[in-house]
Amino acid sequence: MKKKRPQTLAQSWPGLRRILAHFAPSLRKQRLLVAVSLLSLLAEVGLRALEPWPLKFIFDRVFSSGKHRAGSQLDIPALNDLQPAALITLAALAIIVITALRALASYSATVSFARLGNRVLTQARGELYRHLQRLSLSFHTRTRSGDLTFRLMNDISMLKDVVVTALLPLLLSVCIFAVMIGAMFVLHWKLAVLALLVLPLLGVGSIHFGGRIRHTAREQRKRDAAMAANAVETISAIKVVQALCLEAVFADVFLRRNQESRRADVKGARLTAAFGRTVGFLTAASTALVLWYGARLVLSGELTPGDLLVFMAYLRNALRPVQDFAKHTSRLAKAAVAGERVLDVLERTPEVRNLPGAVPAPPFRGAIRFEKVRFAYEPGKPVLQNIDFEVQPGQHVALVGPSGIGKSTLVSLLLRLYDPTKGRVLIDGRDIRDYTLASLRRQISVVLQDTLLFAASASENIAYGMPEATAEAVEAAARLANAHEFIQDLPKGYDTVLGERGLTLSGGQRQRIAIARAAIRQAPILILDEPATGLDGENERMVLDALKRLAAGRTTFLISHDLHLAARADLVFYLEDGRVRESGTHAELMANGGSYAALYRQQATQSTWSPSSEGMPFATQTSALHSESVS
């Protein structure tokens, strides 16, 4: 059953408390800034409480009769001897001083809270980014990258914005409300009770409108995240979009979601305006009641005109926070939703992580064993079943079989991108879960079919395989990968910044840089996942030649649909239905006449070319094409 989301701000308090609890350690590190912020806030509240008192003295000492002076709540003998002109001058100066000090305190509070919010939430954005990188591959395959980008950028920005534009005013409003209500009871408790009769009605309105505003904010946030995800996906696949003439299709989808977001925004604005109008009416009613009853008290001599003036100022200041609450409810609701979306990711535990007691891996020899390994992405739907084989150090292994049968998943288990559902994977006789992730993956190099390069220089893209590598090591790796010549021909050589995803290069050039990136690690284990698919003749020859040199002396796994490549391996595993159906050398499998042999003969019949042994991965000078002897 889907978990019911809180619909009112009151019901959302556990979520808000969860957000505050998460960021509490970061706030404690900023104790001095927190102290300055709170002191400035309290100073502003205190000075706001003093603001109406100079006017009280003018009304009570200059404009009122003796009867009203006698009823004053505050009698300062030193002021009794002052002439009216002097008292007016003193009151005017007091207004200027109090207002200036309050403005200074307000400035200090605003700046301090802004600095505090920026420090804490900038740190939170960095924490979220690092955590996203640690989360398991299974999480990223289930989650749209655009939505994660929206959480990283927009949701954190929403929190930073609200700290200054809504949270600070709300804290100030709460303090002002408490101080003003207390002062009103000191001045005249009956009048204070009358003034607060509208509070229950304001509470009911807050619950009613607050829940609807929060629900609208949550739905709008979801739509905005979906819209961002759609934009990221279409822009990243712009080549396919343009090739298939899908611009109008995706533009219509984006426009529809954009309009839905606009309607939700308008709905939220209407609810906020309706709440504000309701609050405005109720506060006006409270003010009218206080004025009616307070004026009668002044006429009876129970209050002075100055006391009523101060009381009315306090009432206005006490009710203004309620009006501000209506104004900031929408922002606070959006911030609460944004904070929960951030915490939903931050509090997610990676499925694959360093286990307690994990140790750095020693240098590997490269002996690998899969021991009765089972794996499923979803319970009850196994992808791999009872995988059991052993590879000796330096052996070259080919994984072949129909598409989508689990070949890439199998090598992903070796990298611990996933963990087996059952069974275990061992390197040099020890379960790879005993090692830290970084030390394990550092000793495995990978070359994929879909080569991903970064928007960095050619040198940096190669050095990402080993960030501490020298320029000489980068060049040596490029030479091994047959990439040195074309890199030198780039406008700035190794310092040329490649386009995003390396799209400024040809497929073969991108693949050779990826091979150089794998080579610079000098890892004892190598994974090649369809490394030559989709390349033309010359690029394929260059890539295969580079792969041959890269694989020399390393335990190598080759995933390929091209059985001419697989034929050069020391061992061939034919996977079907999530199991290793056949295993052995190419010659042995051809002699057995099973599925592998049938598929190989089919490819040999369809193929119009026969690659030379010098260009093949795993090939040696003495190897010959097996198909000629067994077909």
Sequence and secondary structure as in RCSB ss.txt:
>XXXX:A:sequence
MKKKRPQTLAQSWPGLRRILAHFAPSLRKQRLLVAVSLLSLLAEVGLRALEPWPLKFIFDRVFSSGKHRAGSQLD
IPALNDLQPAALITLAALAIIVITALRALASYSATVSFARLGNRVLTQARGELYRHLQRLSLSFHTRTRSGDLTF
RLMNDISMLKDVVVTALLPLLLSVCIFAVMIGAMFVLHWKLAVLALLVLPLLGVGSIHFGGRIRHTAREQRKRDA
AMAANAVETISAIKVVQALCLEAVFADVFLRRNQESRRADVKGARLTAAFGRTVGFLTAASTALVLWYGARLVLS
GELTPGDLLVFMAYLRNALRPVQDFAKHTSRLAKAAVAGERVLDVLERTPEVRNLPGAVPAPPFRGAIRFEKVRF
AYEPGKPVLQNIDFEVQPGQHVALVGPSGIGKSTLVSLLLRLYDPTKGRVLIDGRDIRDYTLASLRRQISVVLQD
TLLFAASASENIAYGMPEATAEAVEAAARLANAHEFIQDLPKGYDTVLGERGLTLSGGQRQRIAIARAAIRQAPI
LILDEPATGLDGENERMVLDALKRLAAGRTTFLISHDLHLAARADLVFYLEDGRVRESGTHAELMANGGSYAALY
RQQATQSTWSPSSEGMPFATQTSALHSESVS
>XXXX:A:secstr
       STTTTHHHHHHHHHHHHHHHHTTHHHHHHHHHHHHHHHHHHHHTTHHHHHIIIIIIS HHHHHT S  
 HHHHTS HHHHHHHHHHHHHHHHHHHHHHHHHHHHHHHHHHHHHHHHHHHHHHHHHHHS HHHHHHS HHHHHH
IIIIIHHHHHHHIIIIIHHHHHHHHHHHHHHHHHHHH HHHHHHHGGGHHHHHHHHHHHHHHHHHHHHHHHHHHH
HHHHHHHHHHHTHHHHHHTT HHHHHHHHHHHHHHHHHHHHHHHHHHHHHHHHHHHHHHHHHHHHHHHHHHHHHT
TSS HHHHHHHHHHHHHHHHHHHHHHHHHHHHHHHHHHHHHHHHHHT   SS   TT B        EEEEEEEE
EEETTEEEEEEEEEEE TT EEEEE STTSSHHHHHHHHTTSS  SEEEEEETTEEGGGB HHHHHTTEEEEESS
    SSBHHHHHHTTSTT  HHHHHHHHHHTT HHHHHTSTTGGG B  GGGTTS HHHHHHHHHHHHHTTT SE
EEEESTTTT  HHHHHHHHHHHHHHHTTSEEEEE S HHHHTTSSEEEEEETTEEEEEE HHHHHHHTSHHHHHH
HHHHHH      GGGSTT  TT   THHHH 
